[in-house]
Every structure is written in C-alpha cells, then in structure tokens.
Amino acid sequence: MHILEIPSFFPPYGGLFCLDQAKALALQGHEVRILSNVQMGMTIGLKDYLLLPYRRFEHTVDGVTVLQSYQRGLPKMVKYNVERWMAIVQSMFRDYVEKYGCPDILHAHCAKWAGYAAMLISDKYQIPYVITEHLSRMLLEGEFGKSPDYAWQIPLLKQAYERSGRVIHVSEELADDIARYYGRDYNWCYISNTIDTDYFQYQPRLSLEGRPFRFCCLANYSFLKGYDVLFNAYRKLQDEALDVQLYIAGQLTDSYQCRHEIELLQLKGVKTYGKVDKQAVRDILYQSDALVLPSRSEVQPLVLLEAMSTGIPVVSTEAVPHCQRIKGTTIVSVGDADALAKAMKEVIGHPLSDGKALSETVRQMASPEVIGRELTSVFSEVTNTRSSSLC
C-alpha cells in the first residue's frame, strides 16, 4: 500500500508520533513518505524562523523520506496563516504526485490542520483519508475557548472528521474529551501510538541496598504536567527522611522558575536536565527505579510506556487513559500531593519484582509491529470501501 503521512506538527515543533507511525507502517512492507509543512513562529523560535531553509526540499529521517517546507507565520494573523498553510500543503501534494504517483491513502495527524488539508486533497483526487487525533480538550481550549460555538475553525474541522474514512483516537477517552468541539457524528476507533520497544528494552536495575531510591519525571515544566504537585509530594518524602532522589528532564526543567521552586521548598537530591534527546531519556530511565508523572491533562503519555518498557513502575494520575493503567501503574487523584507522596512511598517500600514481564506487556500493546498491523487493518478497510482515484 502507498501511504502518505501528513502531520499538523513536525520538528522542530514536535510531531514525532507521525514519524514513529510511518516507520511502523514501513515495517509492514508499505511504501510510506511524509509531507510536512511546518509553520514557524517568530516568538517561539526566532533562530529557526530566520535560519531554516526557505525552499522546499527532501530529506531522510530514520529511513523515511520527508518532503519538507518551512512556512514563516505572520504574528496575529491566524486565519491567513491557516489558509496559506493549506495552499502550501496542496501545492506540495501536486508536486508529490508528479514524482511518486498517487498514494492509496492519506494519513493525517490531527484534524487541525492536516485533517482538513487531507479532506481538500481527497475531494480533488478521490483518495480516501484517515485522521489520527492527538490533541486533547485542554490543548484545543487554548485556541477555541471552552465554548467553541463561535470559533470559525470548528465547522471546518468537524467536516474533516465527518467525511474521513476513519478517525483514530490515541486513547478511548479522547472521543469523550473533545466531543464538545467535534461532536460524535463520525466513524472512529482507538489505536495506541507506538514506541520503540527495541530501543527502550528491558534492563535490570542495580540493587537498592546502600543507595537512594531514584524517581524520575520526564515532562516539560508546565502547570499541566503538575510539577508543583510533584515537588510538594517529594518534600513530604524528604520530611520523612526517606532516602530518595529525583531526576527531572524536559523543556524548561532547567529554567530559573523551576530551580527557584526547588530552592523555595529546599528540596535535596533533585537533578535537572532541561530538554534532552531520545538517548538521554533512555539513560535517565535506566538510572531510575520508578517514573512519576503528576499530570493534570494527558491524551496518551508515551513516556509512561517507555518507562514500563524498560522495566520500571509508574506513579501517575487519573489524567492517564485507562489503556495505560496496566499492572505496574499506580494511579492517584489529580492535584493531590498527599496521595502522590503516599503512592511514591508505597513504590519505595514494594519495588517491582518482575520488570521483564511488564516490559513484555508493553511490547504487546505498543510495539511498532503491533501498531503497524493495527493501522494496516484500518487502512485496508478504508481503501477497500473507497477504491476509486482520479490520479
């Protein structure tokens, strides 16, 4: 099958879930490429805005061909930027067809705006499209507000949902979470994002005898990730004279604000890494005995699966979807530092005895082989239902 992935987001602004799924599909023997137009923002990355290429080009990322464009967004001109983004993606698709032929299916990541672009391309070329949705209600609220009745974007995005061959939510709860924006009049299913289970493979940890118990939190420093709750919970463990350490990594975890919060609470044994790459994430996990993620909102935190794939337990909150609450996961209420401290203390007192079994459970849930097969099944069903093409 010839599959073209169209992400709404791509590096340097996230979006690696698209690349991971593209690689998973390539493992199934499909012809897979990515068409990416990234809108750059002056206020969030001036260096990238100025220095990244101004022309379209092709490059290879982890063995996947990426047709790349960087669009310079104009401040406070949302609608104009969106319309221009759509025009660029459609123009890139015309160039793609001339070089590689017409794909059998379009796989858009997030309705906003790759899903809508896929719908426009589908209308013109009679190619079926599927949307994998990653954005939660709390992320959509920032742009559309809590009452989206008057947001001009909503009718367009609802249309993309309703006309898609399938909407694939990365957690079952996501359908309910975003229903106020997109309704329910569309065909959907649930398929997990994939993680590199070979890379994040099981590794036994050193004996706890004579050393601190090491927690890690791998998340950007923000209110949604609940670092304030984590620091208060960690302070409670410290007050009980428990021998613990905490490693934190993610964007802004090395910022003044984060360090200031640590100093105000007089926390000891906290190591801040800042933004790190994939190898550093694995290194931190291999040095840790448990991961803690006190999030206030999540769609599908892949770091939980990565941690459990390496063989360590997880303490998190009710924000985590049920599909990730497997044996080895402890769940507490959102925003409850006392409950989080109690759960962390329980993990210290009863460390996981069979991390290898936990790792294998994750492999059966989210390995590239498993997710590649599940996506292939959906794509085959959609293309068989709508097989005509004007290419």
Buried (B, 14 or more C-beta within 10 A) or exposed (E): BBBBBBBBBBBBBEBBBBBBBBBBBBBBEBBBBBBBBBBBBEEEBEEBBEEBEEEBEEEEBEEBBBBBBBBBBEEEEEEEBBEBBBBBBBEBBEEBBEEBEBBBBBBBBBBBBBBBBBBBBBEEBBBBBBBBBBBBBBBBBEEBEEEBEEBEBBEBBBBBBBBBBBBBBBBBBBBEBBEBBBEEEBEBBBBBBBBBBEEBBBBEBEEEEEEBBBBBBBBEBBEBBBBBBBBBBBBBBBEEEBEBBBBBBBEBBBEEEBBEBBEEBEBEBBBBBBEBEEEBBBBBBBBBBBBBBBBBBBBBBBBBBBBBBBBBBBBBBBBBBEBBBBEBBBBBEBBBBEBBBBBBBEBBEEBBEEBEEBBBBBBEBBBBBBBBBBBBEBBEBBBEEBEEEEE
